Amino acid sequence: MSIYYKGIFFLAVSAFLGEGVEFVLNLILAKELGKHGLGLYMSILPTIYLIVLLSSFELPVSISKFIAEKEERFHRNILYHAVVITIIFTSILLLLAAAIIPLIPVFQGYHPYTKWLVIILIPVISFTSVSRGYFMGRHQMGKIAVANFLRKSSQLILMFLLFRFFDFNTETALLIAIATFIGSEVAVFLYLVYLFIIQFQHLKRLPFSNLNRKAVRKNLMSVSVPTTALRLFSALTGAVQPFLIKAALVRSGLSETIATEQFGMLMGVAVTIGFFPAFIAHSLMTVLIPAVSKTYSQGRFGSLQKMLSQVMKLTFLYGVPAVVIFYVLAGRLTSIFFDSSTAAFYLQALWPFFLFHFFVMPMQAFLIGMGLIKDTFIHSIWSTIVSFAIIIVLASSPEWRMEGVIIAMNTSSVLLALMHYLSICKKIGVSIFMKGIIPKNH
């Protein structure tokens, strides 16, 4: 458990610093791009995240889970097969991306170089994922923590230098903002792959045992494929959501420019502020996947119950004060970005969305660690259907507009958290109040 808490500490500290850097990054973006430019940037980000997701093939999750469950003598063989899978998958994805991405309508309205910058991400993310998964599985969270902070800090340095010494028009400034994002991923790639090569050389000097090639690939794919499908669904809906929201707002009578600006204030200001404490949830999720996988594979349900109780208490202890502070100080916090009472209202109204999201992330780690990826997927589908239905009905109405979007986001977050929690309680054998052992379903 000491390794578990140490990992959370390292990741939380680096993530806290990273969130501080992210806050400064968004301030720079708001200043350099303006409301409309920030809206465009926030609109293209989900599509970029979709490419990142496909490139990773969720190897950090599958490799970390498999490494945590197996003895060290098998690690070299596992990594060998993981690298082979990555090379094959990356080659296929690069060819498909080069043919498809230039045709995607989402990139219209952005600088022509944007689509090619995104293609560069594919091999970078793919090979970084192998390194990240290995270090997560070995509970070497210090390396992951440094990598996470390196991503944000390198992006900030690049963005500051470019915007400080050069002047760009809006289209080029938007390209530069995206390019700094790509550059930060390259920095993480160089760092983690360098450490991975050193670690792999060390493994080559140790006694090792081979696992059946088909068994290794089956184990990796059994996690990567469904988890990728889950994340792909989330990324696709995330990529569609900005356009669905803006289309609904336009249908309600707003102009496209005003709809884009309001979406920019929602995602670029309110959500940026509200998600600041999520660095703790991210840290918990990263540590919990291998920890829960190992504990569950050993059948230690008592430890899982204790772990869940601790996670829920910790999330409550930081989540509730955080949303209270955001609600009370909404005007002051949003004025750092724009002097807008609208953004302050968005931040206040979204408190259920933020709070329950803090619970969703570590609970999702529990579900993945226990092999309940299908349940996680089904929960996400239902919460998304409900969210999109509310957006279509309410946001299109002149009486509701952005209030309808906020209701949809809040409802989705609460529903998803409740479904995750009930599934976990049923699997590990506790009641919804963490009392009274009920029959286990292992």
Steps between C-alpha positions, in 0.01 A plus 500: 500500500798732556583480128133575426495816712843609382384472138191709573717763670746529210226516239288744701788743556607495135139524385438795733797681349382396154152636562655828609691509172182407312325792665771737375484338157129572471558858610752544218262335253212724609719808454654402167200333334206698642157356572436373149850360454482327837169348397660366181793357697269327747292368209796328328652357822254207530591390146871516585434300817322244286816457288706474820266231631517292183878532495541379858272199443460513880834321534580684826197331657549151356877489552484641854226249592694204356837609644343546848353150490816320383841435656801704385650208310214523250523876445761492223288262293185704558673820387641331190154398384359841593760675283424268206128572532574873517714498185235315299212709632682832452595419140139420412364805683750734331393386155132535585551841660695638206214400271203596720597800715542746207138422404344554844273810496592589861836636384337749261540850632840422650849549356584235235801381703279407796401160362863404433606600849235268637631212287845546657338419835422140406846334530592732787202397711518131401855440620462725803207281606716188529744678732221656703322167546815326619587764760139506623497122539827511698354777720781734395265794519781752546590461133135538396470806723802668341368417152159651580656822627745509210209499254338808647819693577655446156176616336499812716864581418446453127180704499645781711812536284311492170228745602748722688739562213276463194167640384251276322162543341211303651529199268876468551470557876254211515748282306779598741281404798441155348868465405610562859265222610668263252844619610424421864408141406832466315684613815319232706580241232873575515504485879301180553647303210852585620419367848327196349808407296716518813251285693474247217878463492484422871231235443717331237761430769250329731371139485185487292226263396296503184126498487305354213489763225130453434423514872689828544337664202159368602542645850613837366228515237230385743555823692615735223215430258201550734670785685582669170138451393389664825739793465427522128131534574575772756736678261255480211218636709739764632589597145134515399386685812641846409326496164177359646494774764574777252243364255238491775585857606476622139166325469382685812561831323862590582748588227782254432758750631320550832444123533874440450588769756262354759642153444850645542402654834339172609792271415793743495412684820239327721610142434869594515450645849261229619726216392804642678467259799463205259877454515435297817242284322741447209774399744268255676393347171858449379605328823179302551493309169810284570432494876140378462603254225759335723278496809198363311708229325605381849138491618558744786151647521555642845786713369286615206220603737744696714655660191158608371407649837825699513458626144142615561596681821799671338290611202232638732757685713648694208201506263239666720722790620617552142152546352398723794799727435422511127138588571581779745792649305367436148500868398856563613634182345339542157597869482862386474410383149218731390293761679178303451221422743389228256814294556457539877146367476620201296759418768244518779233300319741216409593405859327156481683426175838572658437327832367172357770499234758488779334176618459353150870485414629281788187284479571440134848380601333248735277371222789463255721334761228245577435423134163678487584697187174398334302644790700822478422522130127445550489764773670752272256429217198557723634820656589637155159417353332684788738796469460541123122460522479782754726722289288445190175569684595780740797679340301547179232684695535881529386472864789272600799518260823465703303418814376192313860403420594535867204285610611235251860500626393482866252218439753297303768527770266403785353206307842367400635520856200315644517219243875455557459493877219243501698268271810519721304433819337196345832361376704534819218409737389808691178696536466845347572649845823298530341292775385145529679239291282355228574193286799548268483436129858420401 
